[in-house]
């Protein structure tokens, strides 16, 4: 289970990262839910960047290869 290896030792940090968006969602709710539409893409982009960092660390630590992650050209990373 690659995802468990990738997040091993990082779960609390990921939890804190998710908690950091609660204030933004509450503020967005005060703006008649319009603000939530602006917070959701920001959270998605943050989680995508987190995955990129975890993926790079997994490759460096030897948990997986570029081929296992379906990366054709490693120079693009």
Secondary structure, 3 states (H helix, E strand, C coil): CHHHHHHCCCHHHHHHHHHCCHHHHHHHHHCCCHHHHHHHHHHHHHHHHHHHHHHHHHHHCCCCCCCCCCCCCHHHC
